[in-house]
Amino acid sequence: MEETKDQVQLDDSILLRTISSGCLSDINNLLKLCDHKTTPFSSHALNLAVLQACNIGNAHLLQFLLQDGIRLELRDGNGNTPLLISSTKGFTDVVVKLLSMGADINAKNNNGDTALMLATSREVIQFLLENQHLQLHAQNSTGNTALISAIEKSYVEKVELLINAVVNLNRQVSKSTLTLQPGCLVSSSVESVIECAVSQAFESNNTKALIFLISECGAHSTAVIQKPETFLKAVKLGDIQLIELMLDSGLDVDRVHDSKTPLMCAVHLEVINFLLNKGANVNFKTNTTPLINALSWNYFSDIYRAFHPQLSSKEMEEKIILVADSFLKHGAHLEDVDECGCTALIEASKGCFSADVLKYLLDKGVNINKKENEGLTALHFAAKYHKFDLAEVLLKYGALVNLKSCDGCTPLHHAVRDLHIVKLFLENRANVNSEDDLGNTPLSLASKFSGDRVNVVQLLISYGSDVNHKNISGMSPLWLAAQNLNTKCFELLLNAKADLGPDQLQQKSALSILLNKWLPSEQAQRMAETLIDHGASAEFVRPDVIHRLIASGNDGTLVQKLMKAGICPTVLVLKKTIFNWPETSISPLAVSLILDSVDFTHYIINNWYLTKSDIKILSRNKEILNCLEKHKTKTLPYLQEVSQQPMRLELLSFITISSALGSNRDRHQRVRNSRLPVPFQDKLLFTKLEVKVLDAIVGRGLIFLHQLTKYQAEQEDKDSQFYELYVDFCKRYSSCRHDRLSVPSTLSRLGINIKYLKGQ
């Protein structure tokens, strides 16, 4: 029953309640009661009413609410205007009404979507497309146009309408308005629009849209269809109708793109069989063949992307076996090779698959010992990729365990990182002392590889590997372990009675390999101590190692052991003075005084580890005393005490004799050949020193070492391994000084362990 104006008090609540009801008669009655005027209602209520009217699709009501034109571009919480809401809902009459009232057809919401992008109703889409103000190629915030959005959402009917709009109207779109998708070519041609549409359809796996684009767009789609990669993408999608459509357009079933044929790209068995039935060449060779490709890691990755997580790894593998089986049934050559000389068996041995795949190929009669271009067999690759199950199967089927590759490596050489495979090979009579072209045995390689392969080394030794074998570079397993700081292997080789003696021809030893560095690492120092404890000679170790170890923060243990092992006191002559020290002759005692180490100063003086240059230090030299006093050193009182009296004749004679005997590696023999009393000989060789822990130098040790090396008069070849860390130190130190960093900050940026400076 209709109410009259006198019976109803018009207000906001009545307006909103009436619209919410959706009852047309109540809405029409309300419009009559207010004389089609909006004045009885608040602006807020009218805003809400407009949005409600859009959602129920009442064009007449909207005309009433928008009569003043103020709310035509009103926005909801998502930035949608009345036109955007109505287009989404599919209310054609409302869309028509809004556009007739002047609504902006290209308005965008918060996501950048326009009415055309949101529309799903055929009638609404057609009406929008007829509007001359429509920007057909406007983009949303993700860069998608209406066409691309329709393809992504599989709105095939909408795709058809949009493509026809492009073709029929032949819209010329400027470069600023047609970037359909990031990466697409900016263009105004119909062909470019369709090409981008096809590309996006492939991206979203929209085969229905693709079939429409290719079948209905005629000549406009020819260019994109003819691109080799387009057909390969279609093959990967796996839609036979689409593939057949493209083949019917004249495409070559064996066309190559990026060294792959369609048969190599297909991951669906039905597609593979379809292509084979269409005449695809099962033995077509690019850099590989379809069969070899099917057993590669890349193909397994394609299968994984296509079927994960629907299929387990085992099920994917079974699918690959079916693919290989199909190829073989269609005449694939089992012994064909790729550009690297790999057969299907060799490719399958590289670690992608389980033993089932290998068994399948082996049961087909494949040559198990065939080599690829570098002379590697399937067994080499199984070892290289740590595949025990593959290696085990290959051996059971007759793989030769001692076949050598072009560089002389047997499978055992490649297995030294894997204990279980090494054991398997040794149990199958692998030659434990086989040498590669560089003279390395498996033990040589196991000793040098990082990671301390101690169990492998132990196993190789137990099977009779020669611990003293040297490669063509003269490096024994012990030397290789020392060079690479493989501590556990190193200790194992020592316990296996590896030779500790120096190599006279090469003039080096395991100890010199560890210590003839500008700054031996803490690990190298510990290994050096172990060597000396096992009786290693210090022959060929640089005598200035004492200077460097004292300065770097060693606690004195290694320094003293080196003294006992034959490193005699040595003077380094500099081109200029450093650290305000008045002399250019630097002895171990001078290092201790310059860096203010009371413990080292005491020890060196008390044990007569002195050089001729130290006579001046111990003779109350004013310049030296003034230098120490100026820097308020802790060593000054002790030096003053020991130099208070003239130097004893016995000590002076000892220093003179010691200096006369020289500091080179023949010193030991000269001392023993002298007619001096044995106790005096022992004193000269420092063999009876008591080793004790000293307080390590803290502070400027590394900076001192830097200057000591920089200004040394006699220097080695700059390419020597001795300078490796020093060169890096110099570069970084220079950079840090330029940045005016403190010493701790400098050392931190140098990446040097602060323990060196703390003596720990």
VEXRO-869826 format. One record per residue (C-alpha): residue in three letters; x, y, z. Coordinates in steps of 0.5 Angstrom, whole numbers, plus 500, padded with zeros to 3 digits. Layout:
N
AlaXYZ/...
REM end
This chain:
760
Met500500500/Glu503507498/Glu504512503/Thr503519502/Lys508525504/Asp504527510/Gln505520513/Val512519512/Gln518523515/Leu524522510/Asp531521512/Asp537518511/Ser535511514/Ile529511510/Leu533512504/Leu538507505/Arg533502508/Thr529502502/Ile535501497/Ser538495501/Ser531492500/Gly532492493/Cys524492492/Leu523496486/Ser516498488/Asp518501495/Ile524505491/Asn519508486/Asn515510492/Leu520513495/Leu522517489/Lys515520488/Leu515522496/Cys521526495/Asp519529488/His525526485/Lys529531489/Thr535529493/Thr535535498/Pro532531504/Phe538527505/Ser545528507/Ser551528503/His554522506/Ala547518505/Leu547519498/Asn554517497/Leu552510500/Ala546510496/Val550511490/Leu554505491/Gln548501493/Ala544502487/Cys550500483/Asn551494486/Ile543492485/Gly543495478/Asn538500478/Ala539505473/His533509474/Leu535510482/Leu542512480/Gln539517475/Phe535520481/Leu541520486/Leu546523480/Gln542528478/Asp546533480/Gly552530477/Ile556531483/Arg557523485/Leu558521478/Glu566519479/Leu564517487/Arg569512489/Asp568506494/Gly574503499/Asn577500493/Gly577506488/Asn571503484/Thr567509481/Pro559507479/Leu561505472/Leu567500475/Ile562497479/Ser556496474/Ser561494469/Thr564488474/Lys556486476/Gly555486468/Phe549491469/Thr549493461/Asp543498462/Val546502468/Val553502464/Val549505458/Lys546510463/Leu552512467/Leu556513460/Ser550517457/Met551522464/Gly558523462/Ala562518467/Asp569517465/Ile570510461/Asn577510463/Ala577511470/Lys581507474/Asn581503481/Asn586503486/Asn589497482/Gly589501476/Asp583497473/Thr579500468/Ala571498466/Leu573494460/Met578490464/Leu573489470/Ala567487465/Thr565480464/Ser559481461/Arg559480453/Glu554486452/Val558491457/Ile564489453/Gln561490447/Phe558497449/Leu564499452/Leu568497446/Glu563502442/Asn565508446/Gln570512442/His573515448/Leu575508450/Gln583507451/Leu583500449/His590499451/Ala590502458/Gln595498463/Asn593497470/Ser598497476/Thr601490474/Gly602493466/Asn596489464/Thr591491459/Ala584489458/Leu587483453/Ile592481457/Ser588480463/Ala582477459/Ile588472457/Glu590471464/Lys583469467/Ser582465461/Tyr576469459/Val576467451/Glu570470449/Lys573477452/Val579475448/Glu575474442/Leu572481443/Leu578485444/Ile582482438/Asn576483434/Ala576490436/Val583491434/Val583488428/Asn576491425/Leu577498428/Asn585498426/Arg586502432/Gln593506432/Val596506439/Ser601511440/Lys608508443/Ser606511450/Thr600507451/Leu601500448/Thr606497453/Leu602490454/Gln606487458/Pro613488461/Gly618486456/Cys614486450/Leu615490444/Val612497444/Ser609498437/Ser602500434/Ser601495429/Val595489430/Glu601484429/Ser604486435/Val598486439/Ile597479437/Glu604477438/Cys604480445/Ala597476447/Val600470444/Ser606471449/Gln602472455/Ala597466453/Phe603462453/Glu605465460/Ser599463463/Asn598456460/Asn592459456/Thr591454451/Lys584456449/Ala586463448/Leu592461444/Ile587456439/Phe583462438/Leu589467437/Ile592462432/Ser586460428/Glu582466428/Cys587472427/Gly589469420/Ala595473417/His596477423/Ser598471427/Thr603468422/Ala609472424/Val608470431/Ile607463429/Gln613462425/Lys618464430/Pro621457432/Glu620459440/Thr613459439/Phe612452437/Leu617449442/Lys612453447/Ala606450445/Val609443445/Lys611444452/Leu604446454/Gly602439451/Asp595441448/Ile595437442/Gln590441438/Leu594447439/Ile600443436/Glu596440430/Leu593447429/Met600450428/Leu603444424/Asp597445419/Ser599452418/Gly606449415/Leu611449421/Asp617444420/Val616438426/Asp623438427/Arg625446427/Val630448431/His631453437/Asp636454442/Ser639447439/Lys633444441/Thr627440437/Pro620440439/Leu621433440/Met627435445/Cys622440449/Ala616435449/Val614433456/His608429455/Leu608422453/Glu602423448/Val605429445/Ile612426444/Asn608420440/Phe604425436/Leu610428434/Leu613422432/Asn607420428/Lys607426425/Gly614425422/Ala619428428/Asn626425427/Val628421433/Asn635421431/Phe635429429/Lys642431432/Thr643438434/Asn648439440/Thr645433443/Thr639428441/Pro632427443/Leu634420447/Ile640423450/Asn637430452/Ala631425455/Leu636423460/Ser639430462/Trp639434468/Asn635439464/Tyr630435461/Phe629432468/Ser628440470/Asp623441465/Ile619434467/Tyr619437474/Arg617444473/Ala611441469/Phe609435474/His611437481/Pro608436486/Gln603432482/Leu608427481/Ser613424486/Ser621424483/Lys620416482/Glu614417478/Met617423474/Glu623418473/Glu618412471/Lys615418466/Ile622419463/Ile623411462/Leu617411458/Val619417454/Ala626413452/Asp622407451/Ser618411446/Phe624414442/Leu628407442/Lys621403439/His621409434/Gly628407432/Ala633412436/His640410436/Leu642407443/Glu650409442/Asp649416439/Val653421442/Asp652429443/Glu657434442/Cys661432448/Gly661425446/Cys656423451/Thr652417450/Ala645416453/Leu648412459/Ile654417460/Glu648422461/Ala644418465/Ser650417470/Lys651424471/Gly647424478/Cys640426475/Phe637419476/Ser636412480/Ala639406478/Asp633404475/Val634408469/Leu641405468/Lys639398469/Tyr634400463/Leu639402458/Leu644397460/Asp638391459/Lys638394452/Gly645393451/Val648399451/Asn656399451/Ile658400458/Asn665402457/Lys664407452/Lys668414453/Glu666421452/Asn671426449/Glu675427455/Gly675419456/Leu671419461/Thr666413462/Ala659412466/Leu663410472/His667416472/Phe661420472/Ala658416477/Ala664417482/Lys665424480/Tyr657426482/His658421488/Lys652416486/Phe654410490/Asp648406487/Leu650408480/Ala657406481/Glu655399484/Val650397478/Leu655399473/Leu660395476/Lys655389477/Tyr654390469/Gly661389468/Ala664397468/Leu672397468/Val674400474/Asn681402472/Leu680405465/Lys683412464/Ser681418462/Cys685423457/Asp688426463/Gly690419466/Cys685419471/Thr681412473/Pro674412477/Leu678412483/His681419482/His674422481/Ala671418487/Val676421493/Arg671425496/Asp666419497/Leu669414502/His663409500/Ile665409493/Val672409494/Lys671403498/Leu667400493/Phe672401488/Leu678398492/Glu673392493/Asn673391486/Arg680391485/Ala681399483/Asn689400482/Val690404489/Asn697407486/Ser694409479/Glu697415477/Asp694421473/Asp698425467/Leu700430473/Gly703424477/Asn697424482/Thr695418485/Pro688418489/Leu692419495/Ser695425493/Leu688428491/Ala685426497/Ser690429501/Lys690436498/Phe682437497/Ser679441502/Gly675438507/Asp680433511/Arg678427507/Val681423513/Asn677417512/Val678416505/Val686417506/Gln686412512/Leu682407507/Leu687408501/Ile693407506/Ser690401509/Tyr690398501/Gly697400500/Ser697407497/Asp704409497/Val705415502/Asn711417500/His709418492/Lys711424489/Asn707427483/Ile711430477/Ser711437481/Gly715433487/Met709434492/Ser708428496/Pro701427500/Leu704430506/Trp706436502/Leu700437499/Ala696436506/Ala701441509/Gln700446503/Asn692445503/Leu692445511/Asn688439511/Thr690438519/Lys687431520/Cys690428513/Phe697431515/Glu697427522/Leu694421519/Leu700421514/Leu705423519/Asn703417523/Ala703412517/Lys711414517/Ala711419511/Asp718422510/Leu719428513/Gly726429510/Pro727435505/Asp727435498/Gln734437496/Leu733438489/Gln727442490/Gln730446496/Lys723445500/Ser720441505/Ala713440509/Leu715445514/Ser718450509/Ile711449505/Leu707451512/Leu712457514/Asn715460508/Lys709465508/Trp709472510/Leu704471515/Pro703463517/Ser696462519/Glu695459526/Gln693452523/Ala699452519/Gln703454526/Arg700448529/Met701443524/Ala709446524/Glu709444531/Thr707437530/Leu712436524/Ile718438529/Asp715434534/His715428529/Gly723430528/Ala722434522/Ser728438520/Ala728446519/Glu732446513/Phe729450507/Val725454512/Arg726461512/Pro730464518/Asp726470518/Val720466520/Ile723467527/His722475526/Arg715474523/Leu712469528/Ile714474534/Ala711480531/Ser705476529/Gly703474536/Asn706467537/Asp706465544/Gly713462543/Thr712455543/Leu713454535/Val719460536/Gln723456541/Lys722449537/Leu724452531/Met730455534/Lys732447537/Ala730445530/Gly736449527/Ile733456525/Cys739460528/Pro739467529/Thr739472523/Val739479522/Leu735482517/Val738489513/Leu733494511/Lys734500507/Lys731505512/Thr729505519/Ile722503521/Phe718504528/Asn723509530/Trp728504531/Pro735507530/Glu738501527/Thr737498520/Ser739491522/Ile734487525/Ser735481529/Pro730477533/Leu732481539/Ala731488536/Val724485534/Ser722484541/Leu725490544/Ile721494538/Leu715491540/Asp716491547/Ser716484549/Val719483556/Asp718475555/Phe722474548/Thr727479550/His729475557/Tyr728469553/Ile733471547/Ile738474551/Asn738468557/Asn739463551/Trp744467547/Tyr740467541/Leu744473539/Thr747476532/Lys753481532/Ser748487531/Asp746485538/Ile753487541/Lys751494540/Ile744493543/Leu747490549/Ser753495550/Arg749501553/Asn748504546/Lys745511547/Glu741512541/Ile737505542/Leu736506550/Asn733513548/Cys729510543/Leu726505548/Glu726511554/Lys722515549/His717510548/Lys716508555/Thr717501554/Lys717495559/Thr723492556/Leu728498558/Pro729497565/Tyr731489564/Leu736492558/Gln739497562/Glu740492568/Val743486563/Ser748492559/Gln750495566/Gln756491566/Pro761490560/Met759484556/Arg762478558/Leu768475554/Glu765468554/Leu758471551/Leu762476546/Ser766470544/Phe760466543/Ile756471538/Thr763472534/Ile763464533/Ser756463532/Ser756469527/Ala762466523/Leu759459523/Gly754463518/Ser746462518/Asn745458512/Arg743451512/Asp750448512/Arg751451519/His749445523/Gln754441519/Arg759446520/Val758446528/Arg758439528/Asn765438524/Ser768444529/Arg773441534/Leu769445539/Pro766441545/Val760438544/Pro756442550/Phe758448546/Gln756445539/Asp749444543/Lys749451545/Leu751454538/Leu745449535/Phe740451541/Thr738444541/Lys738444549/Leu733450549/Glu727449554/Val721450551/Lys716454555/Val710459554/Leu711466553/Asp707472553/Ala705474546/Ile706481543/Val700485543/Gly699491539/Arg702493532/Gly705487530/Leu702486523/Ile704493522/Phe711492524/Leu711486519/His708490513/Gln714495514/Leu719490515/Thr718486509/Lys717493505/Tyr724496507/Gln728489507/Ala734490503/Glu734483500/Gln727481497/Glu724475493/Asp721475487/Lys715479488/Asp711473485/Ser713468490/Gln708465494/Phe711468500/Tyr708475498/Glu701472497/Leu698475504/Tyr702481504/Val700483497/Asp693483500/Phe695486506/Cys698492503/Lys692494498/Arg687493504/Tyr692497509/Ser693503504/Ser685503503/Cys684503511/Arg689509512/His686513506/Asp680512510/Arg683514517/Leu681508520/Ser684506527/Val688500528/Pro683495530/Ser678498525/Thr684497520/Leu685490522/Ser678488522/Arg677491515/Leu683487513/Gly680480515/Ile686478519/Asn684474526/Ile685479532/Lys688473535/Tyr694474532/Leu695480536/Lys693477542/Gly698471542/Gln692466543/
REM end
